[in-house]
């Protein structure tokens, strides 16, 4: 496994599923071209880039490069690591026909090749001296951000304070919080909205 402190941006859910077999870290989907209309998600990516940096991995077709270039234009230089997959022609197993350009996307590339792509970009397996204490679903419940009366309003206030999308679910919020904050740091942020 490659332990990534930086979130990895991919195009879709099948890319995320594939990458989760290789990456121990936060993986964020652009949902394809939806990123062009989702200003909240783009702002969230800016916040993450400023705090930890980002890694971007898109398909090697025209659509993948269009998404990559859009994100590149929004993130300051030096805060984005580009991982590129090679042009491999074929068809993903779940699809009836090859893509328009006939190239495999991230989901169709084997894990060994993906690992090599990360290594070429300078992202390698990181050794850690133990992991910091992570924020859990139970913590969000205890702190009134999930599953309690008023949780929705409190979570909305938090999302607004952090410049995150207002429709961000608790499930999507949790890995982002663990990327940005230690448990202690997050408790300090939480106190500012109580």
N, C-alpha and C positions, 0 to 999 in steps of 0.2 A: 504494500500500500504506500502511496505517496501522501504524506501528511502536508496539507496546504493550509497555511495561515491566511492566505488570500482567497477570497471567494472566487470560484470559477464560473464564468458566464458561458452558457451553451444556448443553442437555439430552441430546443424542445424537450418534451418529457422523455422521449426514447434516448436522446443523447444523455440526459441526466441519469437514466437507469443504467446505461452502458458505463458511464464514467464513475458511477458510485461503486463499481467493482474494482476500481483502480485508485480512487481518491478518497482520503479521509479528510473531509472538510465540507464547507458550504458550497453547494452547486445551485446556481440561479438560472432559471430559464427566461429567455426573452419572449417566448411564445411567438417565435417567428417575427414577422413584420409588425406585430402588435406593439413592439417597443417604440415604433415611430410615433404612436399616439399616446403612449403611457408616460406622461411627464413625471408622474409621481415615482414610477419605477426608475426612471432615468435619474431623478434627484437622489433616490436611495443609492443607486450605483455610485453617484458622485461622493456621497457621504462615506460609503464603504471604501472607495478608492483613496480618499483622503486619509482614512484611518489605517487601512492595512494594505492598500494596493489591490488590484484586480488581475485576474488571469482570464483571457478570452480565448475560447476554442469554438470556432464555427466551421461549417462545412466548407469545402474548397470550391464550391460552385459560385456563380454570380450572386445568388441570394445571400449566401454566407458572407461574402466580401462586402456586400451592401450593408448588412447588419453590423459587421465588424467596423467598417469605416464610419458609420453613424455613431457608434459608441466611442470610437477613437476621437471623433471630433468633439465629444462632450466631456471627455476625461483629460485632465492635464497630462502633458508628456511626463514620462517617468513613473506614472502610477498604474500603468497598464502593461502586463506581460502578454505578448502574443505567442500563442501556440498554434502551429499550422499542421494540418494533416496532409499527407501526400495525395496526389491525384491517383485514385485507385478506381478503375472502371468495373462496374458490376451493378448488382441489384440487391437491396436490403432484403433479408429473408421475409419480413412481414409485408412487403409490397408486391403487387401483382406485376409491375413493370419498373424498369430502371427510371431514374430521375430524368428530367429534360436533357441534362448534359451527360447523363450516363455514368456519373461519378457516385461512389459511395459517400455517404455522409458520416458524421462522427459515429452514429449508431452502428454502422456497418464495418468500421475499422476494428481489427483485432486488438486485444489488450496489449500485446507485446509492442505493436507498432505505436499505439497511443502512448505507452510508457516512453518509447524512444522520442516521440514528438515533444513530450514534456522535458525530457533530458536535453534535447537540442535547444530548447528555450531557456535552459538553466534552472528548471524546476525539477528537483530530485527529492528522493525520500529524505525526510528530515528526522533526525534523532531528537527525542525529547527526554527531558529529565522528569517525567511525570506530567500529567495534564493538570491544568488548573481546574478548580471546582466549577462545573458548568451549571447554568441555569436550566431547570427542568420544568416540565409541564406542571408538576406538583407545586413548584415555586410560584408559577404564574397564578395558580389557583389560590395559594396562600396569600399572595400579594393583591388579590382582588382583580386580576386582569383576565381571568377566565373562569367560567362556570359559576359565578356568583352574581347576586343582584348588583347592578351598576357596573359590572365588568366591561360591558361594551362601551359605555361612556368613558370609563377610565382608560381603556385601551385606545380609544379614538384620540383622547387627549395626549397619550404617550406617542402615538403614531404622528400626530401633528407636530409635537415638540421635536421629534427625531427626523422630520421631513420624509416620512415613509408613506407609501400609498395607503389611503384611507380604507381600502378594501382588503388590506393585508390580513390574512387569517392568523390565528394563534400558531397554527402549525408552521406557516411560512415565517412568522416572526421569530420563533425560537432559535433557529440556526443563525439568523442574522444577529440577534442579540449576543449569542455566544461568540460570534466573530468580533463584534465591536467592544464588548465589555467583559470584565471579570464579574463575578457575582457581586463583589463589594462595590465596584464601580457602578453597576446597574442599580444597586440599592440607593446610591447617592442620586442618580438621575431620577429614580422613582420618587424620592422624597420631595423633589422640586415640583411634582404635580399633585401632591397630596394636600 
